[in-house]
Amino acid sequence: MIKPVFTEKSTRLAKEGKYTFLVGVGDTKSGLKVLISRLFDVHVKTIKTLKTGGEVKRNNRGQNVSRFSTKKAIVTLKKGEKIDLFEEKKKK
């Protein structure tokens, strides 16, 4: 599972050649490198991953609701390559 992340920070990083994706918790860096290079036809230079732990919160009825843990991958590409998903269209 790979899902792009579109936030202010991720779009700013995309201009530098670093793209952010939500990935499966069990995915490895080497597996992600192969998958991203095949999907987008690019050369991956490095991958940094970070996990966010799940948490338990209370909703308005006082019931406990659990959120699952997630994992993000920040992918750096070789110079001059880009992924078209993250490109902003210019306004006229």
PyMOL CGO cylinders between C-alpha atoms (Angstrom):
from pymol import cmd
from pymol.cgo import CYLINDER

trace = [
    CYLINDER, 0.00, 0.00, 0.00, 1.40, 3.37, -1.01, 0.3, 1, 1, 1, 1, 1, 1,
    CYLINDER, 1.40, 3.37, -1.01, -0.57, 6.59, -0.62, 0.3, 1, 1, 1, 1, 1, 1,
    CYLINDER, -0.57, 6.59, -0.62, 0.90, 10.05, -1.31, 0.3, 1, 1, 1, 1, 1, 1,
    CYLINDER, 0.90, 10.05, -1.31, 0.74, 12.67, 1.46, 0.3, 1, 1, 1, 1, 1, 1,
    CYLINDER, 0.74, 12.67, 1.46, -0.34, 16.19, 0.42, 0.3, 1, 1, 1, 1, 1, 1,
    CYLINDER, -0.34, 16.19, 0.42, 0.43, 18.68, 3.17, 0.3, 1, 1, 1, 1, 1, 1,
    CYLINDER, 0.43, 18.68, 3.17, 2.15, 22.06, 3.13, 0.3, 1, 1, 1, 1, 1, 1,
    CYLINDER, 2.15, 22.06, 3.13, 5.37, 20.48, 4.31, 0.3, 1, 1, 1, 1, 1, 1,
    CYLINDER, 5.37, 20.48, 4.31, 5.27, 17.60, 1.83, 0.3, 1, 1, 1, 1, 1, 1,
    CYLINDER, 5.27, 17.60, 1.83, 4.65, 19.92, -1.14, 0.3, 1, 1, 1, 1, 1, 1,
    CYLINDER, 4.65, 19.92, -1.14, 7.56, 22.10, -0.02, 0.3, 1, 1, 1, 1, 1, 1,
    CYLINDER, 7.56, 22.10, -0.02, 9.78, 19.00, 0.21, 0.3, 1, 1, 1, 1, 1, 1,
    CYLINDER, 9.78, 19.00, 0.21, 8.57, 17.86, -3.22, 0.3, 1, 1, 1, 1, 1, 1,
    CYLINDER, 8.57, 17.86, -3.22, 10.15, 20.96, -4.75, 0.3, 1, 1, 1, 1, 1, 1,
    CYLINDER, 10.15, 20.96, -4.75, 13.48, 19.74, -3.31, 0.3, 1, 1, 1, 1, 1, 1,
    CYLINDER, 13.48, 19.74, -3.31, 13.05, 16.24, -4.78, 0.3, 1, 1, 1, 1, 1, 1,
    CYLINDER, 13.05, 16.24, -4.78, 11.79, 14.57, -1.58, 0.3, 1, 1, 1, 1, 1, 1,
    CYLINDER, 11.79, 14.57, -1.58, 8.37, 12.89, -1.78, 0.3, 1, 1, 1, 1, 1, 1,
    CYLINDER, 8.37, 12.89, -1.78, 6.27, 11.69, 1.17, 0.3, 1, 1, 1, 1, 1, 1,
    CYLINDER, 6.27, 11.69, 1.17, 4.10, 8.56, 1.15, 0.3, 1, 1, 1, 1, 1, 1,
    CYLINDER, 4.10, 8.56, 1.15, 2.02, 6.65, 3.67, 0.3, 1, 1, 1, 1, 1, 1,
    CYLINDER, 2.02, 6.65, 3.67, 3.11, 3.02, 3.51, 0.3, 1, 1, 1, 1, 1, 1,
    CYLINDER, 3.11, 3.02, 3.51, 2.26, -0.25, 5.24, 0.3, 1, 1, 1, 1, 1, 1,
    CYLINDER, 2.26, -0.25, 5.24, 3.68, -0.71, 8.74, 0.3, 1, 1, 1, 1, 1, 1,
    CYLINDER, 3.68, -0.71, 8.74, 5.50, -3.90, 7.72, 0.3, 1, 1, 1, 1, 1, 1,
    CYLINDER, 5.50, -3.90, 7.72, 7.07, -2.51, 4.52, 0.3, 1, 1, 1, 1, 1, 1,
    CYLINDER, 7.07, -2.51, 4.52, 10.86, -2.41, 4.36, 0.3, 1, 1, 1, 1, 1, 1,
    CYLINDER, 10.86, -2.41, 4.36, 13.06, 0.26, 2.82, 0.3, 1, 1, 1, 1, 1, 1,
    CYLINDER, 13.06, 0.26, 2.82, 14.46, -2.10, 0.19, 0.3, 1, 1, 1, 1, 1, 1,
    CYLINDER, 14.46, -2.10, 0.19, 10.97, -3.26, -0.78, 0.3, 1, 1, 1, 1, 1, 1,
    CYLINDER, 10.97, -3.26, -0.78, 9.73, 0.33, -0.99, 0.3, 1, 1, 1, 1, 1, 1,
    CYLINDER, 9.73, 0.33, -0.99, 12.70, 1.32, -3.14, 0.3, 1, 1, 1, 1, 1, 1,
    CYLINDER, 12.70, 1.32, -3.14, 11.89, -1.36, -5.71, 0.3, 1, 1, 1, 1, 1, 1,
    CYLINDER, 11.89, -1.36, -5.71, 8.15, -0.63, -5.63, 0.3, 1, 1, 1, 1, 1, 1,
    CYLINDER, 8.15, -0.63, -5.63, 8.47, 3.15, -6.05, 0.3, 1, 1, 1, 1, 1, 1,
    CYLINDER, 8.47, 3.15, -6.05, 11.05, 2.85, -8.81, 0.3, 1, 1, 1, 1, 1, 1,
    CYLINDER, 11.05, 2.85, -8.81, 8.74, 0.48, -10.73, 0.3, 1, 1, 1, 1, 1, 1,
    CYLINDER, 8.74, 0.48, -10.73, 5.54, 2.47, -10.16, 0.3, 1, 1, 1, 1, 1, 1,
    CYLINDER, 5.54, 2.47, -10.16, 6.86, 5.90, -11.10, 0.3, 1, 1, 1, 1, 1, 1,
    CYLINDER, 6.86, 5.90, -11.10, 9.83, 4.90, -13.34, 0.3, 1, 1, 1, 1, 1, 1,
    CYLINDER, 9.83, 4.90, -13.34, 12.39, 6.86, -11.28, 0.3, 1, 1, 1, 1, 1, 1,
    CYLINDER, 12.39, 6.86, -11.28, 15.70, 6.14, -9.55, 0.3, 1, 1, 1, 1, 1, 1,
    CYLINDER, 15.70, 6.14, -9.55, 15.41, 6.23, -5.75, 0.3, 1, 1, 1, 1, 1, 1,
    CYLINDER, 15.41, 6.23, -5.75, 18.47, 7.61, -3.96, 0.3, 1, 1, 1, 1, 1, 1,
    CYLINDER, 18.47, 7.61, -3.96, 17.47, 7.26, -0.28, 0.3, 1, 1, 1, 1, 1, 1,
    CYLINDER, 17.47, 7.26, -0.28, 14.43, 6.45, 1.84, 0.3, 1, 1, 1, 1, 1, 1,
    CYLINDER, 14.43, 6.45, 1.84, 13.77, 7.66, 5.38, 0.3, 1, 1, 1, 1, 1, 1,
    CYLINDER, 13.77, 7.66, 5.38, 10.94, 6.04, 7.31, 0.3, 1, 1, 1, 1, 1, 1,
    CYLINDER, 10.94, 6.04, 7.31, 9.16, 7.03, 10.51, 0.3, 1, 1, 1, 1, 1, 1,
    CYLINDER, 9.16, 7.03, 10.51, 6.46, 5.29, 12.50, 0.3, 1, 1, 1, 1, 1, 1,
    CYLINDER, 6.46, 5.29, 12.50, 3.66, 6.94, 14.43, 0.3, 1, 1, 1, 1, 1, 1,
    CYLINDER, 3.66, 6.94, 14.43, 2.27, 4.87, 17.25, 0.3, 1, 1, 1, 1, 1, 1,
    CYLINDER, 2.27, 4.87, 17.25, -1.38, 4.08, 17.60, 0.3, 1, 1, 1, 1, 1, 1,
    CYLINDER, -1.38, 4.08, 17.60, -3.36, 5.93, 20.23, 0.3, 1, 1, 1, 1, 1, 1,
    CYLINDER, -3.36, 5.93, 20.23, -6.56, 5.57, 22.23, 0.3, 1, 1, 1, 1, 1, 1,
    CYLINDER, -6.56, 5.57, 22.23, -8.89, 8.55, 22.50, 0.3, 1, 1, 1, 1, 1, 1,
    CYLINDER, -8.89, 8.55, 22.50, -12.37, 9.13, 23.87, 0.3, 1, 1, 1, 1, 1, 1,
    CYLINDER, -12.37, 9.13, 23.87, -15.18, 10.24, 21.60, 0.3, 1, 1, 1, 1, 1, 1,
    CYLINDER, -15.18, 10.24, 21.60, -18.11, 12.52, 22.56, 0.3, 1, 1, 1, 1, 1, 1,
    CYLINDER, -18.11, 12.52, 22.56, -20.02, 9.58, 24.09, 0.3, 1, 1, 1, 1, 1, 1,
    CYLINDER, -20.02, 9.58, 24.09, -17.11, 8.70, 26.38, 0.3, 1, 1, 1, 1, 1, 1,
    CYLINDER, -17.11, 8.70, 26.38, -16.22, 5.52, 24.50, 0.3, 1, 1, 1, 1, 1, 1,
    CYLINDER, -16.22, 5.52, 24.50, -12.61, 4.59, 23.82, 0.3, 1, 1, 1, 1, 1, 1,
    CYLINDER, -12.61, 4.59, 23.82, -11.70, 4.73, 20.13, 0.3, 1, 1, 1, 1, 1, 1,
    CYLINDER, -11.70, 4.73, 20.13, -8.34, 3.40, 18.94, 0.3, 1, 1, 1, 1, 1, 1,
    CYLINDER, -8.34, 3.40, 18.94, -6.35, 4.76, 16.02, 0.3, 1, 1, 1, 1, 1, 1,
    CYLINDER, -6.35, 4.76, 16.02, -3.96, 2.40, 14.30, 0.3, 1, 1, 1, 1, 1, 1,
    CYLINDER, -3.96, 2.40, 14.30, -0.24, 3.01, 13.93, 0.3, 1, 1, 1, 1, 1, 1,
    CYLINDER, -0.24, 3.01, 13.93, 1.02, 4.28, 10.57, 0.3, 1, 1, 1, 1, 1, 1,
    CYLINDER, 1.02, 4.28, 10.57, 4.32, 4.58, 8.76, 0.3, 1, 1, 1, 1, 1, 1,
    CYLINDER, 4.32, 4.58, 8.76, 5.59, 7.37, 6.49, 0.3, 1, 1, 1, 1, 1, 1,
    CYLINDER, 5.59, 7.37, 6.49, 8.37, 7.15, 3.93, 0.3, 1, 1, 1, 1, 1, 1,
    CYLINDER, 8.37, 7.15, 3.93, 10.24, 10.20, 2.65, 0.3, 1, 1, 1, 1, 1, 1,
    CYLINDER, 10.24, 10.20, 2.65, 11.79, 9.27, -0.69, 0.3, 1, 1, 1, 1, 1, 1,
    CYLINDER, 11.79, 9.27, -0.69, 14.69, 11.20, -2.22, 0.3, 1, 1, 1, 1, 1, 1,
    CYLINDER, 14.69, 11.20, -2.22, 15.16, 10.85, -5.97, 0.3, 1, 1, 1, 1, 1, 1,
    CYLINDER, 15.16, 10.85, -5.97, 18.21, 11.35, -8.16, 0.3, 1, 1, 1, 1, 1, 1,
    CYLINDER, 18.21, 11.35, -8.16, 18.80, 14.90, -9.32, 0.3, 1, 1, 1, 1, 1, 1,
    CYLINDER, 18.80, 14.90, -9.32, 16.57, 16.01, -12.19, 0.3, 1, 1, 1, 1, 1, 1,
    CYLINDER, 16.57, 16.01, -12.19, 13.86, 13.36, -11.66, 0.3, 1, 1, 1, 1, 1, 1,
    CYLINDER, 13.86, 13.36, -11.66, 10.37, 14.06, -10.34, 0.3, 1, 1, 1, 1, 1, 1,
    CYLINDER, 10.37, 14.06, -10.34, 7.03, 12.41, -9.67, 0.3, 1, 1, 1, 1, 1, 1,
    CYLINDER, 7.03, 12.41, -9.67, 4.14, 14.09, -11.48, 0.3, 1, 1, 1, 1, 1, 1,
    CYLINDER, 4.14, 14.09, -11.48, 1.62, 13.49, -8.66, 0.3, 1, 1, 1, 1, 1, 1,
    CYLINDER, 1.62, 13.49, -8.66, 3.20, 16.19, -6.54, 0.3, 1, 1, 1, 1, 1, 1,
    CYLINDER, 3.20, 16.19, -6.54, 3.55, 18.88, -9.20, 0.3, 1, 1, 1, 1, 1, 1,
    CYLINDER, 3.55, 18.88, -9.20, 1.46, 22.02, -8.71, 0.3, 1, 1, 1, 1, 1, 1,
    CYLINDER, 1.46, 22.02, -8.71, -0.40, 23.48, -11.65, 0.3, 1, 1, 1, 1, 1, 1,
    CYLINDER, -0.40, 23.48, -11.65, 0.15, 27.18, -12.23, 0.3, 1, 1, 1, 1, 1, 1,
    CYLINDER, 0.15, 27.18, -12.23, -2.86, 29.47, -12.02, 0.3, 1, 1, 1, 1, 1, 1,
    CYLINDER, -2.86, 29.47, -12.02, -3.62, 31.74, -14.96, 0.3, 1, 1, 1, 1, 1, 1,
]
cmd.load_cgo(trace, "trace")
